Amino acid sequence: MFRGLSNIFKVGDLRRKVVFTLLMLVVFRIGTHVPVPNVNVEILQQSAQSNFLGFLNTFSGGALQNFSVFAMGIMPYITASIIMQLLSMDVVPKFTQWSKEGEVGRRKIAQLTRYGTIVLGFIQSIGMTIGFNRMYPGLVSDTSWSSYALIALTLTAGTAFLMWLGEQITEKGIGNGISLIIMAGIVAAVPNGITTIIQTQFGDANNQVFFGILKLIGVFLVIVALIVGVIFMQQGIRKIPVQYAKRVVGRKMTGGQSTHIPLKINSAGVIPVIFSVSLVMFPSTIASFWVNPQGTGIATWIYNNFQVNAPLGMTLYAFLIIGFTYFYTFVQVNPAQMSENMRKNGGYIPGIRPGKNTEVYITRTLNRLTLAGALFLTFISIMPFFFSAIAQLPQSIYIGGTSLLILIGVVLDTMKQIESQMIKRHYEGFIK
């Protein structure tokens, strides 16, 4: 492994990409400590361990706790991406046409996504500022409309900068920039989470040290088991055998080879989890406009129930994960197109007729694999909520399952990109 790491820095182009990515993540970490104007950060920091704030603070890398320029994180961009992709699925004909135009169409959709991010970011920034100031009176030192406008513009500019930062990492660095920014926020929260657990278990003099150590060992073993399970499912594939018939092309005979189609158990990766989190939390963000300190009213009910650890929010979270897993799997893997390409090239699945029968077979196989992948994603995302309650762990680490999914998925994807870059340059692979 260390030899593989050293080989990374022997390739000039790859070294520049890795260094550029690391520098951009450093910029992100610096930005999480730059507060917006007219905000009393201390009031928010005292409440950052609540369910809602602890959840969002994890994904923003501590930026929300500091109410920094990156307090909203990249969530408005994710929401805008969801909306654009849904509208491109035969909802808006023009968007559907762009989605089929290749690189030119993708650029048009990406440009509209950026505009949507700015609009959603501005709305969310106003709601977050007004809502948090109602929940924590005194958070905003100057409550004039000009002050609220300044804070909203600052937060929106921070999100726009993060969006640009992610695109620069994707273009000039290594890995997916948006995913890496989310991962960096999660990794930054790990030391505080470990410290909180240790203080909870051993901070009270009445606690028994022996049982505290046993609990920590149990937590560690569960986390290791989750990591192994996630890697196993993320890397798991089903190989569908494909035979190509021999054909005479000119004076040469081609084909006659055997290969396979690798169908992943979880073709959608961590995207369903990220999108589901964003959609579940969106109503509570809007409801924060009207939440009052007395804890009454429909806005407060929406705010309290549309959380991933609330029964209603958790149920919605689970269904969204399953739905998005199927949606993204069939967006990436098109059985009809695969069947048609095989037929044109003289390929067939042994025992299955080419054409419609092949499409039905691939669809049925993909449905079964996707069901297993979707249920696993749901289990990994929800199980830590119950485990944390049983182990009486702090609320700030309730999001551990989702964090692990995102963290491992991004790391595996980035390692594969580094691996392909190194193998292309005749270096020994990075992944053993």
Secondary structure, 3 states (H helix, E strand, C coil): CHHHHHHHCCCHHHHHHHHHHHHHHHHHHHHCCCECCCECHHHHHCCCCCHHHHHHHHHCCCCCCCCECCCCCCHHHHHHHHHHHHHCCCCCHHHHHHHCCCHHHHHHHHHHHHHHHHHHHHHHHHHHHHHHHHHCCCCECCCCHHHHHHHHHHHHHHHHHHHHHHHHHHHHCCCCHHHHHHHHHHHHHHHHHHHHHHHHHHCCCCCCHHHHHHHHHHHHHHHHHHHHHHHHHHHCEEEEEEEECCEEECCEEECCCEEEEEEECCCCCCHHHHHHHHHHHHHHHHHCCCCCCCCCCHHHHHHHHCCCCCHHHHHHHHHHHHHHHHHHHHHHCCHHHHHHHHHHCCEECCCCCCCHHHHHHHHHHHHHHHHHHHHHHHHHHHHHHHHHHHHCCCHHHCCHHHHHHHHHHHHHHHHHHHHHHHHHCCCCCCCC
